[in-house]
């Protein structure tokens, strides 16, 4: 089992690295997390995780093709030149792994459901970002309703909202098809919770995610550039240290807590 897990994960992350969906650090992180998913949760848990990566990578590459036809569009927040880093991989998988560990120890199916919701939430957020950027509709702030530049965190379009729930539905459908722990009667509730994670992410992106301005060019950044001169950049919004990856982690935590409360009340 261990050898099989290492081999299949090694092949999967190597392919992801080859197409630049993962950076070097992201490849190592994905290999370790994927192996743990396979060993602890078995094939189905690993499949859900790997389909988050595969579907997100496919949509990202497809959206790049579409953006070549629409050069006026900005890059999506999740796009990285060298692929997703270790921090981004962990931000989208660590909470799901924690839920899987609790399920493994307790055998309480609630925590398997929470693991599925965490993966569905990460998928929903990625699909919303990558597909929403292609919308011809101008994004609007979820808080004020004002128009926002395409690609900026917190801006939403109808296409992006639809994509988020489709992403969640994709993961939940796989869970229903390949495991008895998630039944067809759970589909709507789990999909709604997974899709709602993307909405929480947008709200946090608007309210607490840090934004910096380059005092020389007046251009805004959602994270300080590498080796940035602290005198040149000034934080104009959000909390220090709360970047896009931290927003992803917090939104995943919130949707898991909300889901836990709902299932306890049912």
Secondary structure, 3 states (H helix, E strand, C coil): CHHHHHHHHHHHHHHHHHCCCECHHHHHHHHHHHHHHHHHHHHHHHHHHHHHHHHHHHHHHHHHHHHHCCCCCCCCCCCCCCCECHHHHHHHHHHHHHHHHHHHHHCCHHHHHHHHHHHHHHHHHHHHHHHHCCCCCCCEECCCCCECCCCCCCEECHHHHHHHHHHHHHHHHHHHHHCCCCCHHHHHHHHHHHHHHHHHHHHHHHHCCCEEEECCCCCEECCCCCCCCCCCEEEEECCCCCCHHHHHHHHHHHHHHHHHHHHHHC
